[in-house]
Amino acid sequence: MSGRQYLLELLNGHPDRLFYTIRMDINTFRSLCRRLVEMEVIEHDRVISVEEVVVMFLWIVTHNQRVRTVAERYQHSGETDCVGAIDGTHVSAVAPTLKQLAFRGRKVDVTQNVMVACSFNMMFTYIYAGWEGTANDSRVLLDAMRKDDNFPMPPQGKYYVVDSGYPNMPRFLAPYRGERYHLRRFRGRGNHPRGAMELFNYRHSSLRNVIERCFGLLKARFPILKSMHPYLLGKQRRIPIACCAIHNWIRMHSINDEMFEQYSVDARTVEDIEGTESQSNTTTENQQEGDEAGISETPELNFSQAYMAQMENVRDGIVEQMWLSYNNNT
């Protein structure tokens, strides 16, 4: 049951359950939420509602629960600055002969590059489809930011986690290139993170793994995304958008969906449409591939040095705090 579903069950169920959970009745709770919104202490956003924020806080202080425990129950990240993950995935396409070269992806398959944002409860929050398979991820992101008024830009001080195919810039936090990144490379005895940058990449990968699992689930549930029929290109563009919408509907209304349970396991390795592990992780561990997928091919992303340095300072600050905490705990 998602955090939102659990909250609705508390609010609509027996009054004693809500009182046991947050130590107040429903009328008092609702008036508190309204007052916090009026005072602009909390605001609604795409990822989490005001009611969920207040319930989680009250659960922590009334039952002395750890943040990690509450975040797990409500399926939200404990890191309040990160609003979700963004990545691109290749979906099968059928293109006219004259356009096939542009649609051929990393190998020989004809694909379209679909960029998606997701939340940490495995809900798709944004889909941008239709780009040819040869388009790199950063170019697709830039196009969405420039042309789509509905692009969910994070508020100031918050960010998406993205892979090394995207630039590390304000509101988009990328890993360090040339350092270990795959979760599988940290498994086993003696494979713990060595150094601050590896620790950051390990936790970044753990957080961003949710979008890989979303992609794996989406393609497992809707095989048409692996083998598209010869529809017109406009219709092919809309099919993955419709599949993402159905995915969300199932997530909201089917509490015990078997496929969601299967793909809800953290650190699950997911293969992409072309039968290899996600390109996003590969680029992180290979400097040359990372350069090919990133800014060097996209001159439109050559922001001012001060602008780019802003996010570098944010990332370095996170790394420093993370490494100090890690050493203190070990």
JOFENUR-V501650 format. One record per backbone hydrogen bond with DSSP energy under -1.0 kcal/mol. NH is the residue of the N-H (numbers start at 1). CO is the residue of the C=O. If there is no record, write none. Layout:
BEGIN
NH|CO + NH|CO
END
This chain:
BEGIN
6|2 + 7|3 + 8|4 + 9|5 + 10|6 + 11|7 + 12|8 + 13|9 + 17|14 + 18|14 + 19|15 + 20|16 + 21|17 + 22|18 + 23|19 + 29|25 + 30|26 + 31|27 + 32|28 + 33|29 + 34|30 + 35|31 + 36|32 + 37|33 + 38|34 + 39|35 + 40|37 + 41|36 + 42|36 + 45|48 + 53|49 + 54|50 + 55|51 + 56|52 + 57|53 + 58|54 + 59|55 + 60|56 + 61|57 + 62|58 + 63|59 + 70|66 + 71|67 + 72|68 + 73|69 + 74|70 + 76|71 + 82|79 + 83|159 + 85|118 + 86|161 + 87|116 + 89|114 + 91|112 + 92|225 + 93|110 + 99|96 + 103|99 + 105|109 + 111|103 + 112|91 + 113|131 + 114|89 + 115|128 + 116|87 + 117|126 + 118|85 + 119|123 + 122|119 + 125|117 + 126|117 + 128|115 + 133|111 + 134|102 + 135|132 + 140|136 + 141|137 + 142|138 + 143|139 + 144|140 + 145|141 + 146|142 + 147|143 + 148|144 + 151|148 + 153|151 + 158|155 + 159|81 + 160|171 + 161|84 + 162|173 + 166|163 + 169|167 + 169|172 + 172|169 + 173|160 + 178|284 + 186|183 + 191|188 + 199|195 + 200|196 + 201|197 + 202|198 + 203|199 + 204|200 + 205|201 + 206|202 + 207|203 + 208|204 + 209|205 + 211|208 + 213|209 + 214|210 + 215|211 + 216|212 + 217|213 + 218|214 + 219|215 + 220|216 + 221|217 + 222|218 + 225|222 + 226|223 + 227|223 + 231|229 + 236|232 + 237|233 + 238|234 + 239|235 + 242|238 + 243|239 + 244|240 + 245|241 + 246|242 + 247|243 + 248|244 + 249|245 + 250|246 + 251|247 + 252|248 + 253|249 + 254|250 + 257|254 + 261|257 + 262|258 + 263|259 + 268|265 + 272|276 + 275|272 + 282|278 + 283|279 + 285|281 + 290|286 + 291|287 + 292|288 + 293|289 + 297|294 + 298|295 + 301|298 + 302|299 + 303|301 + 308|304 + 309|305 + 310|306 + 312|308 + 313|309 + 314|310 + 315|311 + 316|312 + 317|313 + 318|314 + 319|315 + 320|316 + 321|317 + 322|318 + 323|319 + 324|320 + 325|321 + 326|322 + 327|323 + 328|324 + 329|325 + 330|326
END
